[in-house]
Amino acid sequence: MNQMTEQFEQEAAVETAAQQTPVFEEVAGMTAEQAVNVLVQAAQLAQSSGNLTVRDSVMLAKAINTVMPGSL
C-alpha cells in the first residue's frame, strides 16, 4: 500500500470518527505526540495543495523531518 493510499484511509477514518464524536471531546485528551502529528498533517496538506512558496515548503519539510525523522 502506498503512502497516499494510507494517508487517504487515515483521513477517512478520522473523518468518520469526527462525524460521530464532537470535536471538542475528540481533542480533549490530545497528547503532545498527537498534536505534532496534526501539525505535520496540516503542513503536508498545505504543501500538496500548492499553497506554499518553495521556501516555505523547504522550511516545513526540514521542520517535519526534525521532529519526525523519516516521515517524509
PLY file of the C-alpha trace (Angstrom):
ply
format ascii 1.0
element vertex 72
property float x
property float y
property float z
element edge 71
property int vertex1
property int vertex2
end_header
0.00 0.00 0.00
1.49 3.34 -0.95
1.77 6.36 1.31
-1.02 8.31 -0.43
-3.46 5.41 -0.02
-2.54 5.05 3.65
-2.96 8.78 4.21
-6.33 8.76 2.45
-7.54 5.85 4.56
-6.33 7.52 7.77
-8.08 10.76 6.83
-11.28 8.86 6.03
-11.14 7.08 9.37
-10.56 10.37 11.19
-13.42 12.00 9.29
-15.75 9.11 10.15
-14.75 9.34 13.81
-15.18 13.12 13.71
-18.73 12.69 12.44
-19.51 10.51 15.44
-17.70 12.46 18.17
-17.92 16.20 18.89
-14.58 17.80 18.02
-14.04 19.22 21.50
-14.41 15.75 23.00
-12.17 14.31 20.33
-9.28 16.67 21.16
-9.75 16.81 24.94
-7.12 14.16 25.63
-4.68 15.08 22.87
-1.07 14.23 23.68
1.97 16.21 22.57
2.77 13.47 20.04
-0.75 13.62 18.59
-0.52 17.41 18.41
2.72 17.17 16.43
1.07 14.65 14.10
-1.84 17.03 13.47
0.57 19.86 12.70
2.58 17.63 10.37
-0.59 16.57 8.52
-1.66 20.20 8.14
1.77 21.13 6.82
1.72 18.24 4.34
-1.73 19.25 3.15
-0.58 22.82 2.62
2.45 21.59 0.70
0.50 19.20 -1.51
-2.14 21.81 -2.34
0.47 24.20 -3.68
-0.42 26.97 -1.23
3.15 27.48 -0.07
6.19 29.09 -1.60
9.19 26.89 -2.33
10.95 28.47 0.65
8.02 27.67 2.94
7.88 24.09 1.65
11.59 23.57 2.28
11.31 25.01 5.79
8.30 22.83 6.60
9.95 19.72 5.23
13.02 20.36 7.40
10.87 21.04 10.47
8.84 17.86 9.92
11.99 15.81 9.39
13.46 17.28 12.58
10.53 16.29 14.81
9.61 13.09 12.94
12.72 11.74 11.17
11.92 9.57 8.17
8.29 10.66 7.90
8.79 12.36 4.54
0 1
1 2
2 3
3 4
4 5
5 6
6 7
7 8
8 9
9 10
10 11
11 12
12 13
13 14
14 15
15 16
16 17
17 18
18 19
19 20
20 21
21 22
22 23
23 24
24 25
25 26
26 27
27 28
28 29
29 30
30 31
31 32
32 33
33 34
34 35
35 36
36 37
37 38
38 39
39 40
40 41
41 42
42 43
43 44
44 45
45 46
46 47
47 48
48 49
49 50
50 51
51 52
52 53
53 54
54 55
55 56
56 57
57 58
58 59
59 60
60 61
61 62
62 63
63 64
64 65
65 66
66 67
67 68
68 69
69 70
70 71
